[in-house]
Amino acid sequence: MMNDESQLLLMAVLFKNGHPRRTQHILKVYSLSKLIGEHENLSPEKQQLLCAAAILHDIAIKLCKEKYGDACQENQQIEAPSLVKHFLNTCNYLPSYRNTILNLVLNHHNYNIDQGIEHQILIEADLLVNCFEDESIQKKALEVYPYFKTKIGIQILEKLMKNE
């Protein structure tokens, strides 16, 4: 079987070693990415790329905290490539998918480049989850609003901003 998304998700969740917030973050970003991607009518290939990147977008945090004591973006940029490649190889992702997924993972906090619709959706899903996880949801939602472009992403974010 090629591109075993279910196995990739399981591996990523297990890799978090029971850490509640990080495990839930993966699941939420994955779910919102999948939802937004389906509403944007992504091709099956782009949907697979997006979902894999959503699963792996923060995979390096645990290792960075252990190795450096800090999971800053610079450290994640160092550690993510080998982890992403390992996970994708183990789950039989097509070689032609691996670089694209890695680029999405490495750039999911880079809001000033356009790497296509999958990149945009990954950014939006991660920002939405960050809003949910923030103590001041409405304030955080207002801060990130300029980065949203998809119809469903904007719709969800606007609901957050109006929620009392």
C-alpha positions as CSV (number, residue, x, y, z in Angstrom):
1,M,0.0,0.0,0.0
2,M,1.3,3.5,-0.9
3,N,0.8,6.6,1.2
4,D,-0.5,5.1,4.3
5,E,-2.1,8.2,6.0
6,S,-3.6,6.2,8.8
7,Q,-0.3,4.7,9.7
8,L,1.4,8.1,9.5
9,L,-1.1,9.6,11.9
10,L,-0.7,6.7,14.3
11,M,3.1,7.0,14.2
12,A,3.0,10.7,14.8
13,V,0.6,10.4,17.7
14,L,2.7,7.6,19.3
15,F,5.9,9.7,18.7
16,K,4.5,12.4,21.0
17,N,4.7,9.8,23.7
18,G,1.4,10.7,25.4
19,H,2.0,14.4,25.6
20,P,-1.7,15.7,25.7
21,R,-1.3,19.1,24.1
22,R,1.0,18.1,21.3
23,T,-1.1,15.0,20.5
24,Q,-4.3,17.0,20.4
25,H,-2.6,19.7,18.3
26,I,-1.7,17.2,15.6
27,L,-5.2,15.8,15.6
28,K,-6.8,19.2,15.4
29,V,-4.6,20.6,12.7
30,Y,-5.0,17.3,10.7
31,S,-8.8,17.4,11.0
32,L,-9.1,21.1,10.1
33,S,-6.7,20.7,7.2
34,K,-8.7,17.8,5.9
35,L,-12.0,19.7,6.3
36,I,-10.7,22.8,4.6
37,G,-9.0,20.8,1.8
38,E,-12.2,19.0,1.1
39,H,-14.2,22.2,0.9
40,E,-11.6,23.7,-1.4
41,N,-12.0,20.7,-3.7
42,L,-8.4,19.7,-3.7
43,S,-7.3,16.9,-6.0
44,P,-6.7,13.6,-4.3
45,E,-3.0,14.1,-4.7
46,K,-3.0,17.6,-3.1
47,Q,-5.2,16.3,-0.3
48,Q,-2.8,13.6,0.5
49,L,0.1,16.0,0.5
50,L,-1.8,18.4,2.8
51,C,-2.9,15.7,5.2
52,A,0.6,14.3,5.5
53,A,2.1,17.8,6.1
54,A,-0.6,18.5,8.7
55,I,0.2,15.3,10.6
56,L,4.0,16.1,10.5
57,H,4.0,19.9,10.7
58,D,5.3,20.0,14.3
59,I,7.0,16.6,14.5
60,A,10.4,18.0,15.4
61,I,9.2,19.8,18.6
62,K,9.7,16.8,20.9
63,L,13.2,16.1,19.6
64,C,14.2,19.8,19.7
65,K,13.1,20.1,23.3
66,E,15.0,17.0,24.3
67,K,18.1,17.9,22.3
68,Y,18.3,21.7,22.6
69,G,15.9,22.5,25.4
70,D,14.2,24.8,22.9
71,A,11.8,24.1,20.0
72,C,12.3,27.4,18.2
73,Q,11.8,27.5,14.5
74,E,15.5,27.4,13.8
75,N,15.9,24.2,15.7
76,Q,12.9,22.6,14.1
77,Q,14.3,23.5,10.7
78,I,17.4,21.5,11.6
79,E,15.7,18.4,13.0
80,A,12.5,18.2,10.9
81,P,14.0,17.0,7.6
82,S,15.3,13.7,8.9
83,L,12.2,13.0,11.0
84,V,9.8,13.8,8.1
85,K,11.8,11.6,5.7
86,H,11.8,8.7,8.2
87,F,8.1,8.9,8.8
88,L,7.2,9.2,5.1
89,N,9.6,6.3,4.2
90,T,8.2,4.1,6.9
91,C,4.6,4.8,5.7
92,N,5.4,4.2,2.0
93,Y,4.9,7.7,0.8
94,L,5.8,8.1,-2.9
95,P,9.3,9.6,-3.4
96,S,7.7,12.3,-5.6
97,Y,5.6,13.4,-2.6
98,R,8.4,13.6,0.0
99,N,10.0,16.9,-0.9
100,T,6.7,18.7,-1.3
101,I,5.5,17.4,2.1
102,L,8.9,18.4,3.7
103,N,8.7,21.9,2.2
104,L,5.1,22.3,3.6
105,V,6.3,21.3,7.0
106,L,9.4,23.5,6.9
107,N,7.3,26.5,5.7
108,H,4.1,26.2,7.7
109,H,5.1,29.3,9.7
110,N,6.2,31.3,6.7
111,Y,3.1,33.4,5.9
112,N,4.8,35.5,3.2
113,I,5.3,33.0,0.5
114,D,2.9,31.3,-1.8
115,Q,3.5,27.6,-2.1
116,G,0.1,26.8,-3.3
117,I,-3.3,26.0,-1.8
118,E,-2.0,23.1,0.4
119,H,0.4,25.6,2.1
120,Q,-2.3,28.1,2.6
121,I,-4.7,25.5,4.1
122,L,-2.0,24.2,6.4
123,I,-1.2,27.7,7.6
124,E,-4.9,28.4,8.3
125,A,-5.5,25.1,10.1
126,D,-2.5,25.6,12.3
127,L,-3.5,29.2,13.1
128,L,-7.1,28.2,13.8
129,V,-5.9,25.6,16.3
130,N,-3.5,28.1,17.8
131,C,-6.5,30.4,18.4
132,F,-8.5,27.6,20.0
133,E,-5.5,26.9,22.3
134,D,-4.9,30.6,23.2
135,E,-6.5,32.0,26.4
136,S,-7.7,35.1,24.4
137,I,-9.3,33.4,21.4
138,Q,-10.9,36.5,19.9
139,K,-7.8,38.6,20.2
140,K,-5.6,35.9,18.6
141,A,-8.2,35.5,15.8
142,L,-8.1,39.2,15.0
143,E,-4.3,39.1,14.9
144,V,-4.1,36.2,12.4
145,Y,-7.1,37.3,10.3
146,P,-4.9,38.9,7.5
147,Y,-3.3,35.5,6.8
148,F,-6.6,33.8,5.8
149,K,-7.7,33.4,2.2
150,T,-9.9,30.3,2.0
151,K,-13.6,30.7,2.3
152,I,-14.1,28.0,4.9
153,G,-11.0,29.1,6.9
154,I,-12.3,32.7,7.0
155,Q,-15.8,31.4,8.0
156,I,-14.5,29.4,10.9
157,L,-12.2,32.3,12.0
158,E,-15.0,34.8,11.9
159,K,-17.1,32.6,14.1
160,L,-14.3,32.5,16.6
161,M,-14.0,36.3,16.6
162,K,-17.8,36.6,17.3
163,N,-17.9,34.0,20.0
164,E,-18.5,35.4,23.5
